[in-house]
Amino acid sequence: MSLQQTIAKKVTYSGIGLHSGQPVRLSFVPAPVDSGIRFRRTDISESDTVAAQIRYVTNTMRATTLENGAVMVTTVEHVLSAIRALEIDNIIVELDSVEPPVGDGSAAVFVGLLDEAGIVTQDAERRYLPVTKSVGVYDTPNDRFIVALPYDGFRVTFLAEKEDHPLLRLQAMDIEITTENYRNSIMRARTIGFTEELEQLRKMGLGRGGTLENAVVYSPTEVLSELRYPDEVVRHKILDVIGDLALAGPLKAHIIARKSGHQLNTELARRLVESV
């Protein structure tokens, strides 16, 4: 039997948002049994929250956005990835802006913050979302898919491809998602960007906090950032999958994906919840 977990104390970190470029203060706060993961916008209300549940997803363009009434938070996937990988069930994420700080573009800063807070067990059993049959989402015209299969654990197999880029024709990884494996192989992988998209992103009001240090930036012919791993792209895609699927709750499943992003990831989370 696995017991639910929360953190031992409140911890805080300040930085800038990846897309907004605005200063933001994030705090992780302990939460009681069965309360789940919740986001609170302290600049809007001290009481209203939005739960990290798939029914509150309103946008998946370039990031995953949650909204409940006046409370909207975006770019939640890296925070959720760290929380889920460290097997934390109940926590409040306080923000005084619309998105978490980008940190170094990975989940490492959030893992470090949660380590600082300490993790404590609670007197209640963790409830996993049962995956008893294959559940998938397919985008056949674009050759993209993501599938969940029954599995006694949590495993991700991902194929990242960008056929028109000489450095990104195929990156593949298969990994059992344990806290140790996440720390060693996934949490430091940074978000990805392309120079040909930057101008369009800025026109859309996105990517304003991105740099060569907190993103892996590719030109049409080369990588402009110093890589942390030769296959950093696929590692970050797995980081995102973990965060997006956290919106379905704790899972035991084998996830197999090709070229999947936030839209397909969250649609799989939705179908998994609806399949129960």
C-alpha positions in Angstrom: 0.0 0.0 0.0 1.3 3.5 -0.9 0.4 6.3 1.4 -0.4 9.8 0.3 2.3 12.5 0.7 2.6 16.3 1.1 5.4 18.6 2.0 6.6 19.5 5.5 6.8 23.3 5.2 6.1 26.2 3.0 9.0 27.1 0.6 9.2 30.0 -1.9 11.1 30.8 -5.1 11.1 33.9 -7.3 11.9 34.3 -11.0 10.3 35.3 -14.3 7.6 33.6 -16.4 8.7 31.8 -19.6 6.0 33.3 -21.8 5.0 36.5 -19.9 8.5 37.5 -19.0 6.9 39.0 -15.8 8.4 38.6 -12.3 6.6 35.9 -10.3 6.8 34.5 -6.8 5.9 30.8 -6.3 5.3 29.0 -3.0 4.7 25.4 -2.3 2.4 24.9 0.7 1.5 21.7 2.6 -2.1 20.5 2.0 -4.3 17.9 3.8 -5.2 14.4 2.8 -7.3 14.0 -0.3 -7.1 17.7 -1.3 -4.9 17.0 -4.3 -2.8 19.5 -6.2 -4.2 23.0 -6.4 -3.0 26.4 -7.7 -3.8 29.6 -5.9 -3.3 33.1 -7.5 -2.5 35.2 -4.5 -2.7 38.4 -6.6 -6.4 37.6 -7.3 -7.7 35.8 -4.2 -6.4 34.2 -1.0 -9.1 31.6 -1.1 -10.0 30.7 -4.7 -8.0 27.9 -6.3 -8.0 25.8 -9.5 -7.4 22.1 -9.1 -4.8 20.3 -11.2 -7.5 18.3 -12.9 -8.1 17.7 -16.6 -11.6 19.3 -16.5 -10.0 22.7 -15.9 -7.8 22.6 -18.9 -8.8 25.5 -21.3 -5.8 25.9 -23.6 -2.8 23.7 -24.7 -1.1 26.1 -27.2 2.6 26.1 -26.3 1.8 25.3 -22.7 -1.0 23.8 -20.5 -3.5 26.3 -19.0 -5.9 25.7 -16.2 -8.8 28.0 -15.4 -11.6 28.1 -12.8 -13.6 31.3 -12.7 -11.2 34.2 -12.1 -8.3 31.9 -11.4 -6.2 31.1 -14.4 -2.7 29.6 -14.5 -0.6 28.6 -17.5 2.7 26.8 -18.2 1.9 24.4 -15.3 3.4 21.3 -16.8 7.0 21.6 -15.4 5.7 22.2 -11.8 3.2 19.3 -12.1 6.0 17.0 -13.5 8.2 17.6 -10.5 5.3 17.2 -8.1 4.2 13.9 -9.7 7.7 12.5 -10.1 8.4 13.1 -6.4 5.1 11.3 -5.6 3.5 14.3 -3.8 -0.3 14.0 -3.7 -1.5 17.0 -1.8 0.0 20.5 -2.2 -1.0 24.1 -2.9 1.0 26.0 -5.5 0.8 29.7 -4.8 1.6 32.2 -7.6 1.3 36.0 -7.7 1.2 36.0 -11.5 -0.3 34.0 -14.4 2.5 31.4 -14.7 5.3 29.8 -12.6 8.9 31.1 -12.9 10.7 29.4 -15.7 13.9 28.7 -13.6 16.4 27.1 -16.0 13.7 25.8 -18.3 13.6 22.4 -16.7 11.9 21.0 -13.6 15.1 21.0 -11.6 14.4 24.2 -9.7 11.0 22.8 -8.6 12.5 19.4 -7.5 15.1 21.4 -5.5 12.4 23.5 -3.8 10.4 20.4 -2.9 13.5 18.8 -1.5 14.0 21.9 0.6 10.4 21.6 1.9 10.8 17.9 2.8 8.2 15.2 2.0 6.0 13.7 4.7 3.6 10.7 4.5 0.0 11.1 5.4 -2.5 8.7 7.0 -4.4 7.8 3.8 -3.9 5.4 0.9 -2.9 6.8 -2.5 -5.5 6.0 -5.1 -4.2 5.3 -8.6 -6.3 5.8 -11.7 -6.8 2.3 -13.1 -5.7 1.7 -16.7 -7.3 -1.7 -17.6 -7.2 -1.4 -21.4 -5.4 0.4 -24.1 -6.5 4.1 -24.4 -5.0 6.3 -27.1 -5.2 9.5 -29.0 -4.2 9.6 -32.7 -3.4 12.5 -35.0 -3.0 10.4 -38.2 -2.4 13.2 -40.7 0.6 14.5 -38.7 1.8 11.0 -37.7 1.4 11.7 -34.0 0.0 9.6 -31.2 0.0 8.8 -27.5 -1.3 5.6 -26.0 -1.6 4.3 -22.4 -1.4 0.6 -21.8 -2.0 -1.4 -18.6 1.3 -1.7 -16.6 2.2 -2.2 -13.0 4.3 0.9 -12.7 4.8 4.1 -14.7 6.9 3.9 -17.9 7.2 6.2 -20.8 8.5 5.4 -24.3 8.8 8.5 -26.5 9.9 9.1 -30.1 10.6 12.7 -30.8 10.9 13.6 -34.5 11.2 16.7 -36.6 11.9 15.3 -40.1 12.7 18.7 -41.7 15.6 19.4 -39.2 19.0 17.8 -39.7 19.6 17.4 -36.0 16.2 16.3 -34.9 15.1 13.5 -37.2 14.8 11.0 -34.4 15.4 11.0 -30.7 14.0 8.0 -28.7 13.9 7.1 -25.0 12.3 4.4 -22.9 12.4 4.9 -19.1 10.7 3.6 -16.0 9.5 6.8 -14.1 10.8 6.4 -10.6 11.8 9.4 -8.4 15.5 8.3 -8.8 15.3 7.9 -12.6 13.5 11.3 -12.9 16.3 13.0 -10.9 19.0 11.3 -12.8 17.7 11.4 -16.4 14.7 13.8 -16.8 14.4 16.7 -14.5 17.3 18.8 -16.0 16.1 18.6 -19.6 15.0 22.1 -20.8 12.2 23.3 -22.9 12.7 23.5 -26.7 12.5 26.4 -29.1 13.3 27.2 -32.8 14.7 30.5 -34.1 12.2 30.6 -37.0 9.3 30.5 -34.5 10.6 33.2 -32.1 9.3 36.3 -33.9 5.8 34.7 -34.2 5.8 33.7 -30.5 6.7 37.3 -29.5 3.9 38.7 -31.7 1.5 36.3 -29.8 2.9 37.6 -26.5 4.7 34.3 -25.7 8.3 33.3 -25.0 9.2 36.7 -23.5 11.2 35.1 -20.7 13.1 32.6 -22.9 16.9 32.7 -23.2 19.6 30.5 -24.6 20.2 29.4 -21.0 16.6 28.4 -20.1 15.7 26.8 -23.4 17.3 24.5 -26.0 17.2 26.8 -29.1 17.7 25.4 -32.6 18.4 27.4 -35.8 17.6 25.6 -39.1 21.1 24.1 -39.1 22.5 24.0 -35.6 21.7 24.1 -31.9 22.5 27.5 -30.3 22.4 26.4 -26.7 24.9 24.2 -24.9 23.2 20.8 -24.5 22.9 19.0 -21.2 22.2 15.7 -23.0 22.7 14.7 -26.6 19.0 13.8 -26.6 17.7 16.6 -24.4 14.7 17.2 -26.6 13.1 13.7 -26.0 14.0 13.9 -22.3 12.1 17.2 -22.1 9.1 15.7 -24.0 8.9 13.0 -21.4 9.1 15.6 -18.6 6.1 17.3 -20.3 4.2 14.0 -20.6 4.6 13.4 -16.9 3.3 16.9 -16.1 0.4 16.8 -18.4 -0.8 13.3 -17.3 -0.6 14.4 -13.7 -3.9 16.1 -14.5 -5.5 12.6 -14.5 -4.1 11.8 -11.1 -1.5 9.1 -10.1 -1.2 6.6 -12.9 0.0 3.0 -13.3 0.5 2.8 -17.1 3.0 2.3 -19.9 2.8 5.5 -22.1 4.0 5.2 -25.7 4.1 8.3 -27.7 5.3 9.7 -31.0 5.6 13.5 -31.6 3.0 14.1 -28.9 2.6 17.6 -27.4 0.4 19.3 -24.8 -2.8 18.9 -26.9 -2.5 15.1 -27.3 -1.1 14.6 -23.8 -4.1 16.4 -22.2 -6.6 14.7 -24.4 -5.2 11.3 -23.3 -5.5 12.4 -19.7 -9.2 13.3 -20.4 -9.9 10.0 -22.0 -8.2 8.1 -19.2 -10.4 9.9 -16.6 -13.5 9.3 -18.7 -12.7 5.6 -19.1 -13.1 4.8 -15.4 
